[in-house]
């Protein structure tokens, strides 16, 4: 069972409550996250990353390693980040 808002997530600039512009990440006009009064530097990259998060999670969740094709160190990292995204860590 999914415990997150499924993709796609979008982002866009919106007039800020504190003046200037804020970045809103949303799904079907429902706000998922806000970046308030960003400096238009790293925060813009954060918006792209946040918007891509559910799709990245879905891809990582579908990776299988039945034949041992993924190196052990990478498989452990994938499993750890998926567990973190599920709130299991």
GROMACS elastic network, one bead per residue, 0.5 to 0.9 nm:
[ bonds ]
;  ai    aj funct       b0    kb
    2     5     6  0.77855   500
    2     6     6  0.79002   500
    2    86     6  0.89857   500
    3     6     6  0.88219   500
    3    86     6  0.77276   500
    4    54     6  0.79279   500
    4    86     6  0.87749   500
    5     8     6  0.87816   500
    5     9     6  0.84300   500
    5    27     6  0.76707   500
    5    32     6  0.81266   500
    5    54     6  0.77023   500
    6     9     6  0.77198   500
    6    27     6  0.82774   500
    6    54     6  0.62525   500
    6    55     6  0.81021   500
    7    10     6  0.86773   500
    7    27     6  0.75316   500
    7    51     6  0.82529   500
    7    52     6  0.80334   500
    7    53     6  0.83646   500
    7    54     6  0.55179   500
    7    55     6  0.60938   500
    7    58     6  0.89971   500
    8    26     6  0.88995   500
    8    27     6  0.67959   500
    8    28     6  0.89602   500
    8    51     6  0.74440   500
    8    52     6  0.77138   500
    8    54     6  0.73982   500
    8    55     6  0.72748   500
    9    25     6  0.66487   500
    9    26     6  0.56346   500
    9    28     6  0.82051   500
    9    32     6  0.81995   500
    9    50     6  0.81372   500
    9    52     6  0.69598   500
    9    53     6  0.83743   500
    9    54     6  0.76804   500
    9    55     6  0.88078   500
   10    24     6  0.82147   500
   10    25     6  0.55820   500
   10    26     6  0.54254   500
   10    27     6  0.63111   500
   10    28     6  0.86807   500
   10    47     6  0.87938   500
   10    48     6  0.84682   500
   10    50     6  0.89665   500
   10    51     6  0.56079   500
   10    52     6  0.84378   500
   11    23     6  0.66819   500
   11    24     6  0.54051   500
   11    26     6  0.61277   500
   11    27     6  0.87256   500
   11    47     6  0.65642   500
   11    48     6  0.74625   500
   11    50     6  0.87194   500
   11    51     6  0.65251   500
   12    22     6  0.83561   500
   12    23     6  0.56427   500
   12    24     6  0.55784   500
   12    25     6  0.67900   500
   12    26     6  0.84820   500
   12    47     6  0.85700   500
   13    16     6  0.86559   500
   13    21     6  0.62083   500
   13    22     6  0.56981   500
   13    24     6  0.63428   500
   14    20     6  0.87583   500
   14    21     6  0.55514   500
   14    22     6  0.53062   500
   14    23     6  0.60966   500
   14    24     6  0.67134   500
   15    18     6  0.87187   500
   15    19     6  0.70858   500
   15    20     6  0.62437   500
   15    22     6  0.60709   500
   15    23     6  0.86411   500
   16    20     6  0.52804   500
   16    23     6  0.83122   500
   16    36     6  0.70248   500
   16    37     6  0.66107   500
   17    20     6  0.79052   500
   17    21     6  0.81482   500
   17    22     6  0.78967   500
   17    36     6  0.82063   500
   17    37     6  0.85456   500
   18    21     6  0.83265   500
   18    22     6  0.86858   500
   18    36     6  0.79359   500
   18    37     6  0.70794   500
   19    22     6  0.85417   500
   19    37     6  0.74597   500
   20    37     6  0.62869   500
   20    38     6  0.86781   500
   21    36     6  0.76191   500
   21    37     6  0.57771   500
   21    38     6  0.73639   500
   22    34     6  0.70650   500
   22    35     6  0.58008   500
   22    38     6  0.63148   500
   23    33     6  0.84758   500
   23    34     6  0.57555   500
   23    35     6  0.50208   500
   23    36     6  0.65642   500
   23    37     6  0.77339   500
   23    38     6  0.73362   500
   23    43     6  0.84069   500
   23    44     6  0.79014   500
   23    47     6  0.71404   500
   24    31     6  0.66852   500
   24    32     6  0.76821   500
   24    33     6  0.61120   500
   24    35     6  0.64721   500
   24    36     6  0.84141   500
   24    47     6  0.80365   500
   25    30     6  0.85082   500
   25    31     6  0.59570   500
   25    32     6  0.54632   500
   25    33     6  0.50912   500
   25    34     6  0.60809   500
   25    35     6  0.82686   500
   25    47     6  0.69739   500
   25    50     6  0.75003   500
   25    51     6  0.64804   500
   26    29     6  0.58676   500
   26    30     6  0.52498   500
   26    33     6  0.68621   500
   26    34     6  0.86934   500
   26    51     6  0.80940   500
   27    30     6  0.52441   500
   27    31     6  0.65995   500
   27    32     6  0.68106   500
   28    31     6  0.83965   500
   31    34     6  0.74420   500
   33    50     6  0.83413   500
   34    47     6  0.87343   500
   35    38     6  0.62501   500
   35    43     6  0.71821   500
   35    44     6  0.89240   500
   35    46     6  0.86873   500
   35    47     6  0.77362   500
   37    40     6  0.86094   500
   38    41     6  0.74390   500
   38    42     6  0.84216   500
   38    43     6  0.58640   500
   38    44     6  0.77240   500
   39    42     6  0.76621   500
   39    43     6  0.68455   500
   39    44     6  0.83716   500
   40    43     6  0.59229   500
   40    44     6  0.55879   500
   40    45     6  0.87318   500
   41    44     6  0.58275   500
   41    45     6  0.73570   500
   42    45     6  0.52305   500
   42    46     6  0.62306   500
   42    47     6  0.87888   500
   43    47     6  0.62094   500
   43    48     6  0.87701   500
   44    47     6  0.50835   500
   44    48     6  0.65894   500
   44    49     6  0.87722   500
   45    48     6  0.51415   500
   45    49     6  0.62287   500
   45    50     6  0.86223   500
   46    50     6  0.59921   500
   46    51     6  0.84577   500
   47    50     6  0.51487   500
   47    51     6  0.60679   500
   47    52     6  0.85755   500
   48    51     6  0.51860   500
   48    52     6  0.62179   500
   48    53     6  0.86766   500
   49    52     6  0.51632   500
   49    53     6  0.60984   500
   50    53     6  0.51384   500
   50    54     6  0.81231   500
   51    54     6  0.73615   500
   51    55     6  0.84527   500
   52    55     6  0.55640   500
   52    56     6  0.62186   500
   52    57     6  0.87090   500
   53    56     6  0.51278   500
   53    57     6  0.60719   500
   53    58     6  0.86144   500
   54    57     6  0.50223   500
   54    58     6  0.61551   500
   54    59     6  0.86874   500
   55    58     6  0.50604   500
   55    59     6  0.62692   500
   55    60     6  0.86593   500
   56    59     6  0.51563   500
   56    60     6  0.61684   500
   56    61     6  0.85217   500
   57    60     6  0.51436   500
   57    61     6  0.60019   500
   57    62     6  0.86778   500
   57    81     6  0.87331   500
   57    82     6  0.68509   500
   57    85     6  0.74346   500
   58    61     6  0.51361   500
   58    62     6  0.64037   500
   59    62     6  0.53218   500
   59    63     6  0.66922   500
   60    63     6  0.54746   500
   60    64     6  0.89327   500
   60    78     6  0.67204   500
   60    79     6  0.83823   500
   60    81     6  0.86276   500
   60    82     6  0.69015   500
   61    64     6  0.82343   500
   61    78     6  0.84528   500
   61    79     6  0.84117   500
   61    82     6  0.66076   500
   63    78     6  0.86858   500
   64    67     6  0.83753   500
   64    68     6  0.87461   500
   64    69     6  0.88482   500
   64    70     6  0.84869   500
   65    68     6  0.50743   500
   65    69     6  0.60266   500
   65    70     6  0.60451   500
   65    71     6  0.89928   500
   65    75     6  0.76271   500
   66    69     6  0.76068   500
   67    70     6  0.82706   500
   68    71     6  0.70250   500
   68    72     6  0.79007   500
   69    72     6  0.88895   500
   70    73     6  0.83646   500
   70    74     6  0.65349   500
   70    75     6  0.59576   500
   71    74     6  0.53855   500
   71    75     6  0.61267   500
   71    76     6  0.86963   500
   72    75     6  0.50248   500
   72    76     6  0.61410   500
   72    77     6  0.86535   500
   73    76     6  0.52850   500
   73    77     6  0.64181   500
   73    78     6  0.88255   500
   74    77     6  0.50484   500
   74    78     6  0.61620   500
   74    79     6  0.85990   500
   75    78     6  0.50911   500
   75    79     6  0.61597   500
   75    80     6  0.85725   500
   76    79     6  0.51462   500
   76    80     6  0.61103   500
   76    81     6  0.87032   500
   77    80     6  0.50539   500
   77    81     6  0.62033   500
   77    82     6  0.85665   500
   78    81     6  0.53469   500
   78    82     6  0.61581   500
   78    83     6  0.85735   500
   79    82     6  0.51903   500
   79    83     6  0.61056   500
   79    84     6  0.85848   500
   80    83     6  0.51320   500
   80    84     6  0.61576   500
   80    85     6  0.86898   500
   80    89     6  0.77822   500
   81    85     6  0.61620   500
   81    86     6  0.86145   500
   81    89     6  0.87345   500
   82    85     6  0.50610   500
   82    86     6  0.62490   500
   82    87     6  0.86959   500
   82    88     6  0.86344   500
   83    86     6  0.50626   500
   83    87     6  0.62807   500
   83    88     6  0.50546   500
   83    89     6  0.58452   500
   84    87     6  0.50699   500
   84    88     6  0.56461   500
   85    88     6  0.75362   500
   85    89     6  0.82451   500
   86    89     6  0.78833   500
